[in-house]
């Protein structure tokens, strides 16, 4: 978290420290940030609740062939261990396989899981993206994902795509320090995002990290 971004978010010193830990606490083995590690643990717990027990994401990737998973944008630590999974469909932003989350190319009811991590804040129309994700999930399928959320606030829309043009309501804000890795933020999510997800016809639960209020993984089941 650099100074300009912290100021754009209006973070208190305490929340900035938690944001630093969310991105800066890195696994020495798989090099995943803490938010991705939390997503991985949540995915494994969800599978365990269905009687499918795997100790690690690597074990999941090496032993499962009957699950269809869409990973949209690489999730550090997960992607490397799921890459050879027969049922994994992977798309990376800016690549030839790039998927538009507002108009996914996948067929209806294609996937057991859709995985995204800190991606949806960069999509111009969040509600449309939710509808597309729901469309490609099988009935009972799940979107397991993270987005940055300041829970005590309401969502702030920083920008929108109107008639093909980006319109800014607040000064442009980007995630990614280098010019090659800067992604415009359309929404800074607050606690009201829960209602929007439920209105998109998902049943959801939130897995919070006990030590960091800025780390939470959302598990949204298609109704």
N, C-alpha and C positions, 0 to 999 in steps of 0.2 A: 504494500500500500504506500504510494508516494503522496507527497504533500498536496498536490493539486487534486488528486482523486479524493482524498480524505475531505478536503474542503468542499468539493462538489457534492459529496454525500452528506456533508454536515455532521461528520462523526465526532463524538466525544473522544477524549483520549482513551477511555476504557474500551469503547467499541473499536477504535482504530487498533488497539492492541489485539483484540479478538480477531479482527480482519487479518492482521499480520500473521497470527497463528493459523488461521484457516488456510492460507495460501503458503505460508512459509515453513510449516511443520511438515517435513518431507520424510517419507519412509526410506531408510538407508538401503533397503533391499530392492524395492520396485520403483523407487523415486516418485511415488504418488503423493500429492498433497493431502492434507488431513481430510478435506472434504471428499476426495475420491476414495480414501480408505473407508470413510464412514458409509459412502454409497455401497462399496463392495460388501461391507459387513451386513448392511441392510438387505442387500440382494441375497446373500447366503442365508440370512435368517428367514427371509420370506420363503425360500425354497425348503428350508428345514421344516417350516410350519406345514408344508405339504408332504412331509415325509421323505424329502430328497436332501440328504445330508452330505455336504462337501465341506471339508475343513478350510479350503482355500479356493480363490478364484482360479488358480492354476489347475486344481483338481476338477473344478467344474468344466473348464475348457478342454481338458484331456479326456473326460469320461462321459460327456453328454452329447448325444447326437439327435435327440428328438425334440429339442427346444428350438424355436425360431426367435431370434433376438435381433432387433435393429439397434445398432449403436450409431448415433448421429453426432458426429464430431468425436474425436479421440478422447477417451477418458484415461488419463495417465495411470499406469499400474494395472488397470483392467484390460485395456486393449491388447497389450502385449501377450496377456495370458489367455485371451479369448480368440485371438486372431485366427487360429487353426480350427476353431469349432465349426463343424459342418453347417450348423444352422445360423451362423452369424452373418448378417448383412451389414456392411460398414460403409459409412459415407463421411467424408471429411470436407469441411467448408473450404471452398476455393479450389478443390481438386476436380478432376474430370468426373468423379463420382458424386459430386456435391448434390445434396438434396435440399430443396426448398421446403422448409418446415410448414409453410403456408400452402403448399401444393405438392405433397409427397407423391412420388411416382409409384409407390407400392400399391398392390391390390388390397381391396377391403379384407378385413379380418385375416391378415397375414401372419401376425406375430403374437407370441406369448408375452414378450417383454419389449418395450422400447426404453432405451437408456439414453439420457442426456445429462450433461453436467455443466452448469453455468453457461448455457447456450441460449435459453429462451429470452433472457433480457435483451438479446441482440436481434430479436425477430420483430419486425415492425408491427405485426398484428398478433398479439399473444393469444387472444381468444380463437382466432382462426387456426393458429398452430395447434391449440388444444383439440379443436374439432378434427383436424387432420390426424393427429396422433390417435385419437379415439377411433377414427374410421379404420385405421390399419391394424388396430389391436383386435385379437379374437375376443368374443364375449368372455368376460372374466379375465382378459389379459391386463397387464399392468404397465404403467409408465412409472419407472423408478428414476428419480432425477433430483438434482440440486439446482437452486437459483439463489443468488444473494437476497436475503430478506432482512429488513429492519422491522422486527415484529411490532414495535410500539407505534409505527407510523402507518399511514395509508400510502398506496402506490403513487409514485410521481411519474407521469408520462413526460419524458424529456424530449421526445421527437416522435413523428409519425410519417408514414409514407402516404402522400395524398396526390392522386393523379400522376403517379410515377416520380414525384419529387419529394425529397426529404424536407419536412417542415420542422423547425426547431422551436420548442416551447420554452426550453431552458438552454443555457450554453452547452455546446456539444461536449459530451463526456465519452471517453473511450476506456476500454479495458485492454491492457497490453502496452508495455513500455516502448517497444521498438516500433518503427514506422511500418515494418513488415508484419506486425502482429497487433494492430490496433483495430478494435471492433466497436462501432458506435453503440451506445446504450440507448435503447428506446424506452425502457421502463426500469425504474428503481422500485423494486417490489417491497410492499409493506404487508402487514398482517391480513389485509382485506383480500389478498390473493387467494386465500383459502375459499372464500365464497365464490370467487370466479371459477375456480377449478370444479367445485361442486355443481355450479350452474352449467358446466360443460358436460354433465352427466357422468361424473366419476364419483366413486366412493373413495375417500382418501383417509390415510392415516399419516401422521408425522412422526418420524423417528428423530428425536432431538439428541444432540451430543450433550452429555451431562456437564462437561467442563467448558463448553464454548457456545454461547447463545446464537452465534452466527453460523453454526454448523447444524444443518437439519437436512434429512433426506425425506422426500415426499414419495409416498407409494400410492398411486392413483389407479384404482381398478375400474375398468370399463363396465358400466351397468348393462 
